[in-house]
Amino acid sequence: MFVTSTKKARGRVAATLVALLVCLAVPAGASAAAGKRSAAAPADAPRAHRVDVNTAGVEELQTLPRIGPALARRIVEYRRKAGPFRRVEDLLAVRGIGPKLLERLRGKIAIGRGPASPGEGTPR
């Protein structure tokens, strides 16, 4: 009798372990939507809004992560003096923007053509 109950217990433990491994291997929500696109992000949906650092004012720049009023003013002031940013890496010249912050901003900013001359079209 002892042998039979041990075999049953081992079987239950093995079944529980298999069930646990299956739960851990399948990401949350994957079983219900396996192979299907999320309804929240259809293939033809527009890309997330990006802030154009060449045209954005202080208020719009503050919508970016880790950009407060002082840093937003420095970005606008730098752009006014030096002209439009030509590439994302040019933001490293603004005091307060380092490599880590720049990486956080990469997918959230755009580099548009900007004003024709330094100071033109920048809000004060």
N, C-alpha and C positions, 0 to 999 in steps of 0.2 A: 504494500500500500504506500509506503514511504517513497519508493522509486517512482510510482505513477504520479504522485502529487508533485514531485520534483520535476518530472518531465513537463507536466502541465504548467508549472511556474516558469520554467525556462522558456516554454513556448509563448507565454504571456509577455515575459520580459523581452523576448526577441521581437514580437509583434509591436510592442510599445516602442522599442528602439527604431524599428523600421518606420513607424508612423512619425516619430519625432524627426528622423532624418529627412523624410519627405517634406515635412512642414518647413524645415530649415532650408532645404534646397530650392523650394519654390518661393520666389519673391511675393510679397503681399499683393494681392489683386491680380497676379499673373494667371491664376487658374481660371478666373472668370473671364478674363479678356485675353486669353492666350492667342497670340498672333494678330490681334486686332489693334487698330489705332485708337487712342483715347478720343472720346467725343469732344473733350476740351481743347484738343490741338489737332484739328484736321490738317491734311497735307497742304491745302491751299490757304491756310491762315497766314496773315501778314506777320512779319517778324516783330518781336517785341520792340516797343518804342525806344529809340536811342537818342540821347541828348547830343546835339551837334555843338561841340565845344567852341566852334568858330562863330556861332550866332547866338548861343544861349546867354541870357542875362544871369545876374547873381541869383535870382530866385529859382530859375530852372536848374542851374548848376547844383543848388542845394538839394535837389531831389535825388542826386546821386549818393551812393553810400559813402560815408566818412567825409563828405564835403559839407562843411559848415559855412557860415557867413564870411568869415575871414578868408578862408581858402578860396571860396568862390570869388571874392573881390580880387584876390591875388591873380587868379586865372584871367579874369576880365582885364585887369590892369596890365598883365604881361602881354596879353593879346593886343591891347591898345598900343603898347609901345613897340612890340616886336613884329606885329602883323599876325596873320592867321597861322594856326598850327598846320603843318604840312603832313605830319604823321603822328600817330598816338604817342610815340616815344618822345616827341617834343615837349610833352607835358612834364617830363622829368626836370625841365629847366625852371619850373615854377616851384618856389620854396614851399615845402610841405608835401610835395608829391614825390614819393620814392618808388622803388621797384615793386614793393608789396601792394601799395595802394594802386599803382598803375595796373597791375594784374587784376585787381578786383574790379577796376573800371572798364577793362577791355571790351567786354560784351555789352556794355551799357552806354558807350559813347560812340559818336561818329565824328569823322573829320570831313566837314563840308568845305566848299570853296571859300567861304568866309567873305568879308567885305573886300572891295577892290584895293583899298589902301588902309594902313594902320589907323585906327581910331574911327573909321567910317562904319556906321551901323552898330556900334557897340553901345549898350545902355550905360548910363552913368549913375 
